[in-house]
Structures are given as structure tokens and as C-alpha cells.
Amino acid sequence: MARENRHVVKETAKTGITFGSALAMVISYVNWHSVGWAIVHGIFSWVYVIYYIIRY
């Protein structure tokens, strides 16, 4: 059982969202209050984060 749980955690870490995506989604939602824009900005991840830093 413990071995199976470790496998699940490793696979989730490999295929989960990245820190850049999560950060972009949070910044987007706080600014625009829109889940749709948060998803779009999450797809662009670090590109949106860098844009936000430069723009604001």
C-alpha cells in the first residue's frame, strides 16, 4: 500500500500544474476576478507572470 501511494505522489508531481501556472492563475484571478482568464493565463504560465511584472 505504501509503495503504491509513493507511485501516485510521484506521478502527480510529474503531471501536476507547475508553480508558474499556479502563480499566473492566482495573479489573474485576483486582478480580473474571472476563472476563464485565470485558466488562459495559467496555460501561458511564466509568460503572463513576467508580463505582469513588467506591466505593473
GILIN-V235299 format. One line per field, one symbol per residue. psi: psi as a letter, one per 20 degrees, with the letter a starting at -180 (. if undefined). burial: # if it has 24 or more other ideal C-beta (glycine too) atoms within 12 Angstrom, else .. A space follows every 50 residues. Layout:
psi=???
burial=???
This chain:
psi=ghhhhhgggghghhirqrgggggghggghhgilphghhgghhhidhghgg ggggg.
burial=....................#.###.##.........#..##..#..##. ......
